[in-house]
Amino acid sequence: MITLSIRQGYFIASIVLGKRERETFEEERELLSKKVSYIYDQAKTYHDGKWLGFDIYDNSLCEDIIRLLSIKRKPNRKILPEVRDKSGQLDLGMSHEEITTCLFQ
């Protein structure tokens, strides 16, 4: 599971890593920052995986978050065509500038 929640001036990234994903994390640990490794080590492991939470205030963790997202397996769900805009991108109802302003104001 991956959840991104937009807040005033920052966003929260919640990522749940299952068993195979945790194994991949351990293999790639040296590529991630000490902060991400610390959060991973402190997170409790539940029956459905290890829940990681990150408050993102600037770009310092963005590369690590992208790497964690690449560890996640692809979902089985298909996105319905009506939620895509003409360019094929998901339509969030906000422009790039609005999202950037909201996150890094």
Contacts in CASP RR format, 6 or more apart in sequence:
PFRMAT RR
TARGET T0000
AUTHOR 0000-0000-0000
METHOD contacts of the structure
MODEL  1
MITLSIRQGYFIASIVLGKRERETFEEERELLSKKVSYIYDQAKTYHDGK
WLGFDIYDNSLCEDIIRLLSIKRKPNRKILPEVRDKSGQLDLGMSHEEIT
TCLFQ
1 14 0 8 1.000
1 15 0 8 1.000
1 16 0 8 1.000
2 13 0 8 1.000
2 14 0 8 1.000
2 15 0 8 1.000
2 16 0 8 1.000
2 69 0 8 1.000
2 72 0 8 1.000
3 12 0 8 1.000
3 13 0 8 1.000
3 14 0 8 1.000
3 15 0 8 1.000
4 11 0 8 1.000
4 12 0 8 1.000
4 13 0 8 1.000
4 14 0 8 1.000
5 11 0 8 1.000
5 12 0 8 1.000
5 14 0 8 1.000
6 99 0 8 1.000
6 102 0 8 1.000
6 103 0 8 1.000
8 102 0 8 1.000
8 105 0 8 1.000
9 57 0 8 1.000
9 102 0 8 1.000
9 103 0 8 1.000
9 104 0 8 1.000
9 105 0 8 1.000
10 55 0 8 1.000
10 56 0 8 1.000
10 57 0 8 1.000
10 103 0 8 1.000
11 56 0 8 1.000
11 103 0 8 1.000
12 53 0 8 1.000
12 54 0 8 1.000
12 55 0 8 1.000
12 56 0 8 1.000
13 53 0 8 1.000
13 54 0 8 1.000
13 56 0 8 1.000
13 65 0 8 1.000
14 51 0 8 1.000
14 52 0 8 1.000
14 53 0 8 1.000
14 54 0 8 1.000
15 51 0 8 1.000
15 52 0 8 1.000
15 53 0 8 1.000
15 54 0 8 1.000
15 65 0 8 1.000
15 68 0 8 1.000
15 69 0 8 1.000
15 72 0 8 1.000
16 48 0 8 1.000
16 49 0 8 1.000
16 50 0 8 1.000
16 51 0 8 1.000
16 52 0 8 1.000
17 25 0 8 1.000
17 49 0 8 1.000
17 50 0 8 1.000
17 52 0 8 1.000
17 68 0 8 1.000
17 71 0 8 1.000
17 72 0 8 1.000
18 48 0 8 1.000
18 49 0 8 1.000
18 50 0 8 1.000
19 49 0 8 1.000
20 73 0 8 1.000
21 71 0 8 1.000
21 72 0 8 1.000
21 73 0 8 1.000
22 45 0 8 1.000
22 49 0 8 1.000
22 50 0 8 1.000
24 71 0 8 1.000
25 32 0 8 1.000
25 40 0 8 1.000
25 68 0 8 1.000
25 71 0 8 1.000
28 67 0 8 1.000
28 71 0 8 1.000
29 37 0 8 1.000
29 40 0 8 1.000
31 67 0 8 1.000
32 64 0 8 1.000
32 67 0 8 1.000
32 68 0 8 1.000
33 60 0 8 1.000
33 61 0 8 1.000
33 64 0 8 1.000
35 61 0 8 1.000
35 64 0 8 1.000
36 54 0 8 1.000
36 61 0 8 1.000
36 64 0 8 1.000
36 68 0 8 1.000
39 52 0 8 1.000
39 53 0 8 1.000
39 54 0 8 1.000
40 50 0 8 1.000
40 52 0 8 1.000
43 50 0 8 1.000
43 51 0 8 1.000
43 52 0 8 1.000
43 53 0 8 1.000
44 50 0 8 1.000
44 51 0 8 1.000
52 68 0 8 1.000
54 61 0 8 1.000
54 65 0 8 1.000
56 62 0 8 1.000
56 65 0 8 1.000
56 103 0 8 1.000
58 104 0 8 1.000
79 90 0 8 1.000
83 90 0 8 1.000
83 91 0 8 1.000
84 90 0 8 1.000
84 91 0 8 1.000
85 91 0 8 1.000
92 99 0 8 1.000
94 102 0 8 1.000
END
